[in-house]
Amino acid sequence: MSDNLFQGCIYFLAGLFWGSFLGLVADRVPKGESIAHPRSRCSSCQTRLSYRDLIPLWSWLTHRGRCRYCGHPIDPFLLVSELGTGLFFGILPLVFSGLRHQLVVAVFFSFAFPLSLIDLRYRRLPHALTWSAAGCGILSSLFGPEKLLWSFSGFLSGFLLLGIIAYFYPKGMGMGDAFWIGAIGTFVGATGVMETLFLSSFLALIATIPLYIFTRTGEKNLSWHKLSLPFGPFLSISALLIISSPVDWLNKLLSAPPLNLPFLA
């Protein structure tokens, strides 16, 4: 267990740097900008950031979340991306035993997290990321117990289900959601798609009810569309739970031996 903790710390540090890149992806892809050029720069003064400025969390801690050149606040989504990815990567060796399983989950997360951030901010899921995720899911099936047909069937079942809804009811569901659940299907298969849709719908309902209840009572003509939430993050969370097999890793954590730390003896 102690070895896993040490590995988790290494994964956490690596996740901070990778999360900085995912934040860049979430910022540039919706704008149609390249993720390779130009180099990172302040969105306000356009000053090119030095390598010191690119160290995860450094600017937040030393400059209180502001650009050290112009003092403009740094996008909080970058902090969320860095910390979120670092924490998620940090728990990988604690709950997943195989390197392949860790890699597959990390790859899926690398698409799910920026897509969720984009959907929360822009209410869209760029096809460039959803199609790339689908390609990675199909490739991962070639190196594991799953078969290529299993991955393709997962894509088709997910895409067709939400694609039909998006076609006939575009105001309630976008094609981005259809492509994203299709990409999820390449990782979880057709059965996993059904589980993901059920769980995501349940989570979305749970998240929407408090918004409806605590909305100002004086507002008239309140309707559900005013409280609409993007569906992409719920799909991402549900798919991560399905891929992670929470029952299996919870049993693993509960059955793990206690830590042998000398200073606690």
C-alpha positions as CSV (number, residue, x, y, z in Angstrom):
1,M,0.0,0.0,0.0
2,S,2.9,2.4,0.8
3,D,4.3,1.7,-2.7
4,N,1.0,2.7,-4.2
5,L,1.0,5.9,-2.1
6,F,4.4,6.8,-3.5
7,Q,3.3,6.0,-7.0
8,G,0.1,8.1,-6.4
9,C,2.3,11.1,-5.4
10,I,4.2,10.7,-8.7
11,Y,1.0,10.4,-10.6
12,F,-0.4,13.5,-8.9
13,L,2.6,15.6,-9.9
14,A,2.4,14.4,-13.5
15,G,-1.3,15.0,-13.4
16,L,-0.7,18.7,-12.5
17,F,1.3,19.2,-15.6
18,W,-1.0,17.2,-17.8
19,G,-4.0,19.1,-16.4
20,S,-2.3,22.4,-17.4
21,F,-2.3,21.1,-21.0
22,L,-5.9,19.9,-20.7
23,G,-6.9,23.4,-19.6
24,L,-5.2,24.8,-22.7
25,V,-7.2,22.3,-24.8
26,A,-10.5,23.4,-23.1
27,D,-9.6,27.0,-23.8
28,R,-8.4,26.8,-27.4
29,V,-10.4,24.0,-29.1
30,P,-13.8,25.8,-28.8
31,K,-12.3,28.9,-30.3
32,G,-10.9,26.9,-33.3
33,E,-7.3,27.7,-32.3
34,S,-4.3,25.5,-32.5
35,I,-3.2,23.7,-29.3
36,A,0.4,23.8,-30.5
37,H,0.9,27.4,-31.6
38,P,1.3,30.0,-30.4
39,R,2.9,29.4,-27.1
40,S,0.9,30.0,-23.9
41,R,0.3,33.7,-23.2
42,C,-1.8,36.0,-21.0
43,S,-5.3,36.4,-22.4
44,S,-5.3,40.0,-21.3
45,C,-1.9,41.6,-22.1
46,Q,-0.9,38.9,-24.6
47,T,2.6,38.6,-22.9
48,R,4.2,35.2,-23.7
49,L,4.5,33.2,-20.5
50,S,7.9,32.0,-19.3
51,Y,8.6,28.5,-18.3
52,R,8.4,29.5,-14.7
53,D,4.8,30.8,-15.3
54,L,3.9,27.4,-16.8
55,I,4.7,25.5,-13.6
56,P,1.3,24.2,-12.4
57,L,-0.2,26.2,-9.4
58,W,2.9,28.4,-9.3
59,S,1.2,31.6,-10.5
60,W,-1.8,31.0,-8.3
61,L,0.3,30.6,-5.2
62,T,2.8,33.3,-5.8
63,H,0.7,35.9,-7.5
64,R,-2.7,35.0,-6.0
65,G,-4.3,33.9,-9.2
66,R,-3.2,36.9,-11.3
67,C,-0.9,37.5,-14.2
68,R,2.4,38.8,-12.9
69,Y,2.8,41.1,-15.9
70,C,-0.6,42.9,-16.0
71,G,-2.3,41.7,-12.8
72,H,-5.3,40.3,-14.8
73,P,-7.1,37.4,-13.0
74,I,-6.1,34.0,-14.4
75,D,-8.9,31.9,-15.7
76,P,-10.1,29.8,-12.8
77,F,-10.9,26.9,-15.2
78,L,-7.1,26.4,-15.5
79,L,-6.8,25.9,-11.7
80,V,-9.7,23.5,-11.8
81,S,-8.1,21.6,-14.7
82,E,-4.7,21.3,-13.0
83,L,-6.0,20.3,-9.6
84,G,-8.7,18.0,-10.9
85,T,-6.4,16.1,-13.2
86,G,-3.7,15.9,-10.5
87,L,-6.1,14.5,-7.9
88,F,-7.6,12.0,-10.4
89,F,-4.3,10.8,-11.5
90,G,-3.1,10.5,-7.9
91,I,-5.8,8.0,-7.1
92,L,-5.2,5.8,-10.2
93,P,-2.6,3.5,-8.6
94,L,-4.7,3.3,-5.4
95,V,-7.8,1.9,-7.1
96,F,-6.5,0.3,-10.3
97,S,-4.1,-2.6,-10.2
98,G,-3.2,-3.1,-13.9
99,L,-1.1,-0.6,-15.9
100,R,-3.4,-1.1,-18.9
101,H,-6.5,-0.3,-16.9
102,Q,-4.8,2.8,-15.5
103,L,-3.8,3.9,-19.0
104,V,-7.3,3.4,-20.5
105,V,-8.9,5.3,-17.6
106,A,-6.3,8.1,-17.9
107,V,-6.9,8.4,-21.7
108,F,-10.7,8.5,-21.3
109,F,-10.4,11.1,-18.5
110,S,-8.1,13.2,-20.8
111,F,-11.0,13.6,-23.1
112,A,-13.9,13.6,-20.6
113,F,-12.5,16.4,-18.4
114,P,-11.9,19.1,-21.1
115,L,-15.1,18.2,-22.8
116,S,-17.0,18.7,-19.6
117,L,-15.3,22.0,-19.0
118,I,-16.1,23.1,-22.5
119,D,-19.8,22.0,-22.2
120,L,-20.1,23.9,-18.9
121,R,-18.8,27.1,-20.4
122,Y,-19.9,27.0,-24.0
123,R,-22.7,24.5,-24.0
124,R,-21.2,22.5,-26.8
125,L,-19.0,19.4,-27.3
126,P,-16.5,19.9,-30.2
127,H,-16.4,17.1,-32.7
128,A,-12.6,17.3,-32.8
129,L,-12.4,15.9,-29.3
130,T,-15.3,13.5,-29.4
131,W,-14.1,11.9,-32.6
132,S,-10.6,11.7,-31.2
133,A,-11.9,10.1,-28.1
134,A,-13.8,7.5,-30.2
135,G,-10.6,6.7,-32.1
136,C,-8.6,6.2,-28.9
137,G,-11.4,4.0,-27.5
138,I,-11.3,1.8,-30.6
139,L,-7.5,1.5,-30.5
140,S,-7.6,0.6,-26.8
141,S,-9.9,-2.4,-27.7
142,L,-7.1,-3.8,-29.9
143,F,-4.8,-4.2,-26.9
144,G,-7.1,-5.7,-24.4
145,P,-9.7,-8.5,-23.8
146,E,-12.4,-6.5,-25.6
147,K,-12.8,-7.0,-29.3
148,L,-13.0,-4.4,-32.1
149,L,-16.6,-5.3,-32.8
150,W,-17.4,-4.7,-29.1
151,S,-16.0,-1.2,-29.4
152,F,-17.8,-0.4,-32.7
153,S,-21.1,-1.7,-31.4
154,G,-20.7,0.5,-28.4
155,F,-20.2,3.5,-30.6
156,L,-23.2,2.8,-32.8
157,S,-25.6,2.0,-30.0
158,G,-24.7,5.3,-28.2
159,F,-24.7,7.5,-31.3
160,L,-27.9,6.1,-32.7
161,L,-29.8,6.5,-29.4
162,L,-29.0,10.1,-28.8
163,G,-28.6,10.9,-32.4
164,I,-32.3,10.2,-33.1
165,I,-33.3,12.4,-30.2
166,A,-31.0,15.2,-31.3
167,Y,-32.4,15.0,-34.9
168,F,-36.1,15.2,-33.9
169,Y,-35.6,17.4,-30.8
170,P,-32.6,19.6,-31.4
171,K,-33.5,22.1,-28.7
172,G,-33.3,19.4,-26.0
173,M,-30.3,17.4,-27.2
174,G,-27.4,18.4,-29.4
175,M,-25.4,16.2,-31.8
176,G,-22.4,16.8,-29.7
177,D,-24.0,14.7,-27.0
178,A,-24.7,12.0,-29.5
179,F,-21.1,11.8,-30.7
180,W,-19.8,11.9,-27.1
181,I,-22.0,9.0,-25.9
182,G,-20.8,7.2,-29.1
183,A,-17.2,7.8,-28.1
184,I,-18.0,6.6,-24.6
185,G,-19.4,3.4,-26.1
186,T,-16.0,2.6,-27.6
187,F,-14.7,2.4,-24.1
188,V,-17.6,0.7,-22.3
189,G,-19.4,-1.3,-25.0
190,A,-23.2,-1.4,-25.8
191,T,-24.1,-2.5,-22.3
192,G,-22.0,0.2,-20.7
193,V,-23.8,2.8,-22.9
194,M,-27.2,1.8,-21.4
195,E,-25.7,2.0,-17.9
196,T,-24.1,5.3,-18.6
197,L,-27.4,6.8,-20.0
198,F,-29.4,5.6,-17.1
199,L,-26.9,6.8,-14.5
200,S,-26.3,10.2,-16.2
201,S,-30.1,10.8,-16.5
202,F,-30.5,10.1,-12.8
203,L,-27.6,12.4,-11.8
204,A,-28.9,15.2,-14.1
205,L,-32.3,14.9,-12.5
206,I,-30.9,15.0,-9.0
207,A,-28.8,18.1,-9.9
208,T,-31.7,19.9,-11.4
209,I,-34.3,19.5,-8.7
210,P,-32.4,21.6,-6.1
211,L,-32.1,24.4,-8.7
212,Y,-35.8,24.3,-9.3
213,I,-36.6,24.3,-5.6
214,F,-34.3,27.1,-4.5
215,T,-35.1,29.4,-7.4
216,R,-36.6,32.6,-6.3
217,T,-40.2,32.0,-5.4
218,G,-41.2,35.4,-6.7
219,E,-40.3,34.6,-10.3
220,K,-43.3,33.9,-12.4
221,N,-43.6,31.6,-15.4
222,L,-40.7,29.5,-14.2
223,S,-40.0,26.6,-16.6
224,W,-37.5,23.8,-16.7
225,H,-35.7,25.1,-19.7
226,K,-34.5,28.0,-17.7
227,L,-32.8,25.5,-15.3
228,S,-31.3,23.4,-18.1
229,L,-27.8,22.0,-17.4
230,P,-25.4,20.7,-20.0
231,F,-25.6,16.9,-20.3
232,G,-22.0,16.3,-21.3
233,P,-20.6,16.4,-17.7
234,F,-23.1,14.0,-16.5
235,L,-22.3,11.6,-19.3
236,S,-18.6,12.0,-18.4
237,I,-19.0,11.3,-14.7
238,S,-21.3,8.3,-15.3
239,A,-18.9,6.8,-17.9
240,L,-16.0,7.2,-15.5
241,L,-17.9,5.4,-12.8
242,I,-18.8,2.6,-15.2
243,I,-15.2,2.3,-16.5
244,S,-13.8,2.4,-13.0
245,S,-16.0,-0.4,-11.6
246,P,-16.5,1.4,-8.3
247,V,-17.6,-1.8,-6.5
248,D,-14.4,-3.6,-7.4
249,W,-12.0,-0.8,-6.3
250,L,-14.0,-0.1,-3.1
251,N,-13.6,-3.7,-2.1
252,K,-9.9,-3.4,-2.9
253,L,-9.6,-0.4,-0.7
254,L,-11.5,-2.0,2.2
255,S,-9.5,-5.2,2.0
256,A,-6.1,-3.3,1.8
257,P,-3.7,-3.9,4.8
258,P,-3.1,-1.0,7.2
259,L,-0.2,1.3,6.5
260,N,3.0,0.4,8.3
261,L,4.3,3.9,9.3
262,P,7.0,3.9,11.9
263,F,6.0,7.3,13.4
264,L,2.6,6.0,14.1
265,A,3.9,3.0,16.0
